[in-house]
Amino acid sequence: MYLLIVKDGLVTRYIGPYPTTKTASDDLQRVLISCSNRATWQIHALESSAPKSFNSQQDLLEDEYELKAS
């Protein structure tokens, strides 16, 4: 999933999500019509949120300590 971020002066607009960068790019033309000429934009990839249990996070911390100690 992708998010279109448009910064126009002090205003930041977050538009999306989009399934592909192509759909975000296609929508960009429509969005830029309402912005000034100085507006900047970026297409940002969203990270998938996989639920983690406390134990899996604790295991990661233990692995990190083991790597530092060896």
Distance bins in CASP14 RR format, pairs under 12 A and 6 or more apart:
PFRMAT RR
TARGET T0000
AUTHOR 0000-0000-0000
RMODE 2
METHOD distances of the structure
MODEL  1
1 16 0 0 0 0 1 0 0 0 0 0 0
1 17 1 0 1 0 0 0 0 0 0 0 0
1 18 1 0 0 1 0 0 0 0 0 0 0
1 19 1 0 0 1 0 0 0 0 0 0 0
1 20 0 0 0 0 1 0 0 0 0 0 0
1 21 0 0 0 0 0 1 0 0 0 0 0
1 23 0 0 0 0 0 1 0 0 0 0 0
1 24 0 0 0 0 1 0 0 0 0 0 0
1 43 0 0 0 0 0 1 0 0 0 0 0
1 44 0 0 0 0 1 0 0 0 0 0 0
1 45 1 0 0 1 0 0 0 0 0 0 0
1 46 1 0 1 0 0 0 0 0 0 0 0
1 47 0 0 0 0 1 0 0 0 0 0 0
1 48 0 0 0 0 1 0 0 0 0 0 0
1 49 0 0 0 0 0 1 0 0 0 0 0
2 14 0 0 0 0 0 1 0 0 0 0 0
2 15 0 0 0 0 0 1 0 0 0 0 0
2 16 1 0 0 1 0 0 0 0 0 0 0
2 17 1 0 0 1 0 0 0 0 0 0 0
2 18 1 0 1 0 0 0 0 0 0 0 0
2 19 1 0 0 1 0 0 0 0 0 0 0
2 20 1 0 0 1 0 0 0 0 0 0 0
2 21 1 0 1 0 0 0 0 0 0 0 0
2 22 0 0 0 0 1 0 0 0 0 0 0
2 23 1 0 0 1 0 0 0 0 0 0 0
2 24 1 0 1 0 0 0 0 0 0 0 0
2 25 0 0 0 0 1 0 0 0 0 0 0
2 26 0 0 0 0 0 1 0 0 0 0 0
2 27 0 0 0 0 0 1 0 0 0 0 0
2 28 0 0 0 0 0 1 0 0 0 0 0
2 42 0 0 0 0 0 1 0 0 0 0 0
2 43 1 0 1 0 0 0 0 0 0 0 0
2 44 1 0 0 1 0 0 0 0 0 0 0
2 45 1 0 1 0 0 0 0 0 0 0 0
2 46 1 0 0 1 0 0 0 0 0 0 0
2 47 0 0 0 0 0 1 0 0 0 0 0
3 12 0 0 0 0 0 1 0 0 0 0 0
3 13 0 0 0 0 0 1 0 0 0 0 0
3 14 1 0 1 0 0 0 0 0 0 0 0
3 15 1 0 0 1 0 0 0 0 0 0 0
3 16 1 0 1 0 0 0 0 0 0 0 0
3 17 1 0 1 0 0 0 0 0 0 0 0
3 18 1 0 0 1 0 0 0 0 0 0 0
3 19 0 0 0 0 0 1 0 0 0 0 0
3 21 0 0 0 0 0 1 0 0 0 0 0
3 23 0 0 0 0 0 1 0 0 0 0 0
3 24 1 0 0 1 0 0 0 0 0 0 0
3 27 0 0 0 0 0 1 0 0 0 0 0
3 28 0 0 0 0 0 1 0 0 0 0 0
3 41 0 0 0 0 0 1 0 0 0 0 0
3 42 0 0 0 0 1 0 0 0 0 0 0
3 43 1 0 0 1 0 0 0 0 0 0 0
3 44 1 0 1 0 0 0 0 0 0 0 0
3 45 0 0 0 0 1 0 0 0 0 0 0
3 46 1 0 1 0 0 0 0 0 0 0 0
3 47 0 0 0 0 0 1 0 0 0 0 0
4 12 0 0 0 0 0 1 0 0 0 0 0
4 13 0 0 0 0 1 0 0 0 0 0 0
4 14 1 0 0 1 0 0 0 0 0 0 0
4 15 1 0 1 0 0 0 0 0 0 0 0
4 16 1 0 1 0 0 0 0 0 0 0 0
4 17 0 0 0 0 1 0 0 0 0 0 0
4 18 1 0 0 1 0 0 0 0 0 0 0
4 20 0 0 0 0 0 1 0 0 0 0 0
4 21 0 0 0 0 1 0 0 0 0 0 0
4 22 0 0 0 0 0 1 0 0 0 0 0
4 23 0 0 0 0 1 0 0 0 0 0 0
4 24 1 0 1 0 0 0 0 0 0 0 0
4 25 0 0 0 0 1 0 0 0 0 0 0
4 26 0 0 0 0 0 1 0 0 0 0 0
4 27 1 0 0 1 0 0 0 0 0 0 0
4 28 1 0 0 1 0 0 0 0 0 0 0
4 29 0 0 0 0 0 1 0 0 0 0 0
4 30 0 0 0 0 0 1 0 0 0 0 0
4 31 1 0 0 1 0 0 0 0 0 0 0
4 32 0 0 0 0 0 1 0 0 0 0 0
4 35 0 0 0 0 0 1 0 0 0 0 0
4 39 0 0 0 0 0 1 0 0 0 0 0
4 40 0 0 0 0 0 1 0 0 0 0 0
4 41 1 0 0 1 0 0 0 0 0 0 0
4 42 1 0 0 1 0 0 0 0 0 0 0
4 43 1 0 1 0 0 0 0 0 0 0 0
4 44 1 0 0 1 0 0 0 0 0 0 0
4 45 0 0 0 0 0 1 0 0 0 0 0
4 46 0 0 0 0 0 1 0 0 0 0 0
5 11 0 0 0 0 0 1 0 0 0 0 0
5 12 1 0 0 1 0 0 0 0 0 0 0
5 13 1 0 0 1 0 0 0 0 0 0 0
5 14 1 0 1 0 0 0 0 0 0 0 0
5 15 1 0 0 1 0 0 0 0 0 0 0
5 16 0 0 0 0 1 0 0 0 0 0 0
5 17 0 0 0 0 0 1 0 0 0 0 0
5 18 0 0 0 0 0 1 0 0 0 0 0
5 24 0 0 0 0 1 0 0 0 0 0 0
5 28 0 0 0 0 0 1 0 0 0 0 0
5 31 0 0 0 0 0 1 0 0 0 0 0
5 39 0 0 0 0 0 1 0 0 0 0 0
5 40 0 0 0 0 1 0 0 0 0 0 0
5 41 1 0 0 1 0 0 0 0 0 0 0
5 42 1 0 1 0 0 0 0 0 0 0 0
5 43 1 0 0 1 0 0 0 0 0 0 0
5 44 1 0 1 0 0 0 0 0 0 0 0
5 45 0 0 0 0 0 1 0 0 0 0 0
5 46 0 0 0 0 0 1 0 0 0 0 0
6 12 1 0 0 1 0 0 0 0 0 0 0
6 13 1 0 1 0 0 0 0 0 0 0 0
6 14 0 0 0 0 1 0 0 0 0 0 0
6 15 1 0 0 1 0 0 0 0 0 0 0
6 16 0 0 0 0 0 1 0 0 0 0 0
6 24 0 0 0 0 0 1 0 0 0 0 0
6 27 0 0 0 0 0 1 0 0 0 0 0
6 28 0 0 0 0 1 0 0 0 0 0 0
6 29 0 0 0 0 0 1 0 0 0 0 0
6 30 0 0 0 0 0 1 0 0 0 0 0
6 31 1 0 1 0 0 0 0 0 0 0 0
6 32 1 0 0 1 0 0 0 0 0 0 0
6 33 0 0 0 0 0 1 0 0 0 0 0
6 34 0 0 0 0 1 0 0 0 0 0 0
6 35 1 0 0 1 0 0 0 0 0 0 0
6 36 0 0 0 0 0 1 0 0 0 0 0
6 38 0 0 0 0 0 1 0 0 0 0 0
6 39 1 0 1 0 0 0 0 0 0 0 0
6 40 1 0 0 1 0 0 0 0 0 0 0
6 41 1 0 1 0 0 0 0 0 0 0 0
6 42 0 0 0 0 1 0 0 0 0 0 0
6 43 0 0 0 0 0 1 0 0 0 0 0
6 44 0 0 0 0 0 1 0 0 0 0 0
7 13 1 0 0 1 0 0 0 0 0 0 0
7 14 0 0 0 0 0 1 0 0 0 0 0
7 15 0 0 0 0 0 1 0 0 0 0 0
7 31 0 0 0 0 0 1 0 0 0 0 0
7 32 0 0 0 0 0 1 0 0 0 0 0
7 35 0 0 0 0 1 0 0 0 0 0 0
7 36 0 0 0 0 0 1 0 0 0 0 0
7 38 0 0 0 0 1 0 0 0 0 0 0
7 39 1 0 0 1 0 0 0 0 0 0 0
7 40 1 0 1 0 0 0 0 0 0 0 0
7 41 1 0 0 1 0 0 0 0 0 0 0
7 42 0 0 0 0 1 0 0 0 0 0 0
7 44 0 0 0 0 0 1 0 0 0 0 0
8 31 0 0 0 0 1 0 0 0 0 0 0
8 32 0 0 0 0 1 0 0 0 0 0 0
8 33 0 0 0 0 0 1 0 0 0 0 0
8 34 0 0 0 0 1 0 0 0 0 0 0
8 35 1 0 1 0 0 0 0 0 0 0 0
8 36 1 0 1 0 0 0 0 0 0 0 0
8 37 0 0 0 0 1 0 0 0 0 0 0
8 38 1 0 0 1 0 0 0 0 0 0 0
8 39 1 0 1 0 0 0 0 0 0 0 0
8 40 1 0 0 1 0 0 0 0 0 0 0
8 41 0 0 0 0 1 0 0 0 0 0 0
9 35 0 0 0 0 1 0 0 0 0 0 0
9 36 1 0 0 1 0 0 0 0 0 0 0
9 37 0 0 0 0 0 1 0 0 0 0 0
9 38 1 0 0 1 0 0 0 0 0 0 0
9 39 1 0 0 1 0 0 0 0 0 0 0
9 40 0 0 0 0 1 0 0 0 0 0 0
10 36 0 0 0 0 0 1 0 0 0 0 0
10 38 0 0 0 0 0 1 0 0 0 0 0
10 39 0 0 0 0 0 1 0 0 0 0 0
11 34 0 0 0 0 0 1 0 0 0 0 0
11 35 0 0 0 0 1 0 0 0 0 0 0
11 36 0 0 0 0 1 0 0 0 0 0 0
11 38 0 0 0 0 0 1 0 0 0 0 0
11 39 0 0 0 0 1 0 0 0 0 0 0
11 40 0 0 0 0 0 1 0 0 0 0 0
12 35 0 0 0 0 0 1 0 0 0 0 0
12 39 0 0 0 0 0 1 0 0 0 0 0
12 40 0 0 0 0 1 0 0 0 0 0 0
12 41 0 0 0 0 0 1 0 0 0 0 0
12 42 0 0 0 0 0 1 0 0 0 0 0
12 44 0 0 0 0 0 1 0 0 0 0 0
13 27 0 0 0 0 0 1 0 0 0 0 0
13 28 0 0 0 0 0 1 0 0 0 0 0
13 31 1 0 0 1 0 0 0 0 0 0 0
13 32 0 0 0 0 0 1 0 0 0 0 0
13 34 0 0 0 0 1 0 0 0 0 0 0
13 35 0 0 0 0 1 0 0 0 0 0 0
13 39 0 0 0 0 1 0 0 0 0 0 0
13 40 0 0 0 0 0 1 0 0 0 0 0
13 41 0 0 0 0 1 0 0 0 0 0 0
13 42 0 0 0 0 0 1 0 0 0 0 0
14 24 0 0 0 0 0 1 0 0 0 0 0
14 31 0 0 0 0 0 1 0 0 0 0 0
14 41 0 0 0 0 0 1 0 0 0 0 0
14 42 0 0 0 0 0 1 0 0 0 0 0
14 43 0 0 0 0 0 1 0 0 0 0 0
14 44 0 0 0 0 1 0 0 0 0 0 0
14 46 0 0 0 0 0 1 0 0 0 0 0
15 23 0 0 0 0 0 1 0 0 0 0 0
15 24 0 0 0 0 1 0 0 0 0 0 0
15 25 0 0 0 0 0 1 0 0 0 0 0
15 26 0 0 0 0 0 1 0 0 0 0 0
15 27 1 0 0 1 0 0 0 0 0 0 0
15 28 0 0 0 0 1 0 0 0 0 0 0
15 30 0 0 0 0 1 0 0 0 0 0 0
15 31 1 0 0 1 0 0 0 0 0 0 0
15 32 0 0 0 0 0 1 0 0 0 0 0
15 34 0 0 0 0 0 1 0 0 0 0 0
15 35 0 0 0 0 0 1 0 0 0 0 0
15 41 0 0 0 0 1 0 0 0 0 0 0
15 42 0 0 0 0 0 1 0 0 0 0 0
15 43 0 0 0 0 0 1 0 0 0 0 0
15 44 0 0 0 0 0 1 0 0 0 0 0
16 23 0 0 0 0 1 0 0 0 0 0 0
16 24 1 0 0 1 0 0 0 0 0 0 0
16 27 1 0 0 1 0 0 0 0 0 0 0
16 28 0 0 0 0 0 1 0 0 0 0 0
16 31 0 0 0 0 0 1 0 0 0 0 0
16 43 0 0 0 0 0 1 0 0 0 0 0
16 44 0 0 0 0 0 1 0 0 0 0 0
16 46 0 0 0 0 1 0 0 0 0 0 0
17 23 0 0 0 0 1 0 0 0 0 0 0
17 24 0 0 0 0 1 0 0 0 0 0 0
17 27 0 0 0 0 0 1 0 0 0 0 0
17 43 0 0 0 0 0 1 0 0 0 0 0
17 44 0 0 0 0 1 0 0 0 0 0 0
17 45 0 0 0 0 0 1 0 0 0 0 0
17 46 1 0 0 1 0 0 0 0 0 0 0
17 47 0 0 0 0 0 1 0 0 0 0 0
17 48 0 0 0 0 0 1 0 0 0 0 0
18 24 1 0 1 0 0 0 0 0 0 0 0
18 25 0 0 0 0 1 0 0 0 0 0 0
18 26 0 0 0 0 1 0 0 0 0 0 0
18 27 1 0 0 1 0 0 0 0 0 0 0
18 28 0 0 0 0 1 0 0 0 0 0 0
18 31 0 0 0 0 0 1 0 0 0 0 0
18 43 0 0 0 0 1 0 0 0 0 0 0
18 44 0 0 0 0 0 1 0 0 0 0 0
18 45 0 0 0 0 0 1 0 0 0 0 0
18 46 0 0 0 0 1 0 0 0 0 0 0
19 26 0 0 0 0 0 1 0 0 0 0 0
19 27 0 0 0 0 0 1 0 0 0 0 0
19 45 0 0 0 0 0 1 0 0 0 0 0
19 46 0 0 0 0 0 1 0 0 0 0 0
20 26 0 0 0 0 1 0 0 0 0 0 0
20 27 0 0 0 0 0 1 0 0 0 0 0
20 43 0 0 0 0 1 0 0 0 0 0 0
20 45 0 0 0 0 0 1 0 0 0 0 0
21 27 0 0 0 0 0 1 0 0 0 0 0
21 28 0 0 0 0 0 1 0 0 0 0 0
21 42 0 0 0 0 0 1 0 0 0 0 0
21 43 1 0 1 0 0 0 0 0 0 0 0
21 44 0 0 0 0 0 1 0 0 0 0 0
21 45 0 0 0 0 1 0 0 0 0 0 0
21 46 0 0 0 0 0 1 0 0 0 0 0
22 28 0 0 0 0 0 1 0 0 0 0 0
22 43 0 0 0 0 1 0 0 0 0 0 0
23 29 0 0 0 0 0 1 0 0 0 0 0
23 30 0 0 0 0 0 1 0 0 0 0 0
23 43 0 0 0 0 1 0 0 0 0 0 0
24 30 0 0 0 0 0 1 0 0 0 0 0
24 31 0 0 0 0 1 0 0 0 0 0 0
24 41 0 0 0 0 1 0 0 0 0 0 0
24 42 0 0 0 0 1 0 0 0 0 0 0
24 43 1 0 1 0 0 0 0 0 0 0 0
24 44 0 0 0 0 1 0 0 0 0 0 0
24 45 0 0 0 0 0 1 0 0 0 0 0
24 46 0 0 0 0 0 1 0 0 0 0 0
25 31 0 0 0 0 0 1 0 0 0 0 0
25 32 0 0 0 0 0 1 0 0 0 0 0
25 41 0 0 0 0 1 0 0 0 0 0 0
25 42 0 0 0 0 0 1 0 0 0 0 0
25 43 1 0 0 1 0 0 0 0 0 0 0
26 32 0 0 0 0 0 1 0 0 0 0 0
26 43 0 0 0 0 0 1 0 0 0 0 0
27 33 0 0 0 0 0 1 0 0 0 0 0
27 41 0 0 0 0 0 1 0 0 0 0 0
27 43 0 0 0 0 1 0 0 0 0 0 0
28 34 0 0 0 0 0 1 0 0 0 0 0
28 35 0 0 0 0 0 1 0 0 0 0 0
28 39 0 0 0 0 0 1 0 0 0 0 0
28 40 0 0 0 0 0 1 0 0 0 0 0
28 41 1 0 0 1 0 0 0 0 0 0 0
28 42 0 0 0 0 0 1 0 0 0 0 0
28 43 1 0 0 1 0 0 0 0 0 0 0
29 35 0 0 0 0 0 1 0 0 0 0 0
29 41 0 0 0 0 0 1 0 0 0 0 0
31 39 0 0 0 0 1 0 0 0 0 0 0
31 41 1 0 0 1 0 0 0 0 0 0 0
31 43 0 0 0 0 0 1 0 0 0 0 0
32 38 0 0 0 0 0 1 0 0 0 0 0
32 39 1 0 0 1 0 0 0 0 0 0 0
32 40 0 0 0 0 0 1 0 0 0 0 0
32 41 1 0 0 1 0 0 0 0 0 0 0
33 39 0 0 0 0 0 1 0 0 0 0 0
35 41 0 0 0 0 1 0 0 0 0 0 0
50 56 0 0 0 0 1 0 0 0 0 0 0
50 57 0 0 0 0 0 1 0 0 0 0 0
51 57 0 0 0 0 0 1 0 0 0 0 0
52 58 0 0 0 0 0 1 0 0 0 0 0
52 59 0 0 0 0 1 0 0 0 0 0 0
52 60 0 0 0 0 1 0 0 0 0 0 0
52 61 0 0 0 0 0 1 0 0 0 0 0
53 59 0 0 0 0 1 0 0 0 0 0 0
53 60 0 0 0 0 0 1 0 0 0 0 0
54 60 0 0 0 0 0 1 0 0 0 0 0
54 61 0 0 0 0 0 1 0 0 0 0 0
55 61 0 0 0 0 0 1 0 0 0 0 0
55 62 0 0 0 0 0 1 0 0 0 0 0
56 62 0 0 0 0 0 1 0 0 0 0 0
56 63 0 0 0 0 0 1 0 0 0 0 0
57 63 0 0 0 0 0 1 0 0 0 0 0
57 64 0 0 0 0 0 1 0 0 0 0 0
58 64 0 0 0 0 0 1 0 0 0 0 0
58 65 0 0 0 0 0 1 0 0 0 0 0
59 65 0 0 0 0 0 1 0 0 0 0 0
59 66 0 0 0 0 0 1 0 0 0 0 0
60 66 0 0 0 0 0 1 0 0 0 0 0
60 67 0 0 0 0 0 1 0 0 0 0 0
61 67 0 0 0 0 0 1 0 0 0 0 0
61 68 0 0 0 0 0 1 0 0 0 0 0
62 68 0 0 0 0 0 1 0 0 0 0 0
62 69 0 0 0 0 0 1 0 0 0 0 0
63 69 0 0 0 0 0 1 0 0 0 0 0
63 70 0 0 0 0 0 1 0 0 0 0 0
64 70 0 0 0 0 0 1 0 0 0 0 0
END
